[in-house]
Amino acid sequence: MKISEIKNKDSQELHQLLAERRDKLREIKFSVASKQHKNFKDVSRIKKDIARILTVLKKQDLAKVA
């Protein structure tokens, strides 16, 4: 997911998307550990998505305070 797509969402959508990405990350980690999932790059891709979402949420919170 691109940062421009994330910036266009409001706070509630971002929190929902964050929860979905964290669930997906947990599922992929378990499937990688049990050798059912072969694409290890999915883990890093989802981690980066989570970091992007958290960054945008932090910027939105700081913009509300200022």
N, C-alpha and C positions, 0 to 999 in steps of 0.2 A: 504494500500500500504506500502511495506517495504522500509526502508531507502536505502537498497542496490539497489533497482529498481530505486529509485529517483536519486541516485548518478550517474547512468549510462547515464542519459539524459543530453542533452546540455541545454544551457540557454534559447533558444527560446522554446524548448519543455516544459521546466519547467514553463515558463510564460503562455503558453497555458494551461497546466494542472492546474495551479493555478487559472486561470480564470474559467475553467470548474468546479473546486471544489467549488469556491465561488458561482457560479450560482446554483450548486446543493444544497449547504448549504441554500441559500435563499429559494429555492423551498421547501426544507424539513421543514424549520422553519415555512413557511406559512401553509403547510399541517398539521403540528403538532398543530399549533394554531387553525386551523379549525377542528381539531379532525379527519382528514382523514388518517393521518399517525400514526400508533401505535408504531412503533419501535423508541424509544427515543434515543437509543444508536447510531443510525446513525448520529445524530447531533455531538456527541462527537468524533466519528470516523472520520468524515470529518474535524472537527476542528483540530484534530491531524495530518491528512494528510496535511492540509494547513500549519501548523506549521513546519512540516518536510520539505516541499517544500521551505518555506521561509528560513529555516536554511541552506539548501544546496545552495540556491541562494546567501545568504550572504557570505558563505564560498567561493564560486566561485568568488564573487566580491573582497573579501579580497585577494584571491590568485593572482588575476590579478594585484592588486596594489603592492603587495610585490615582 
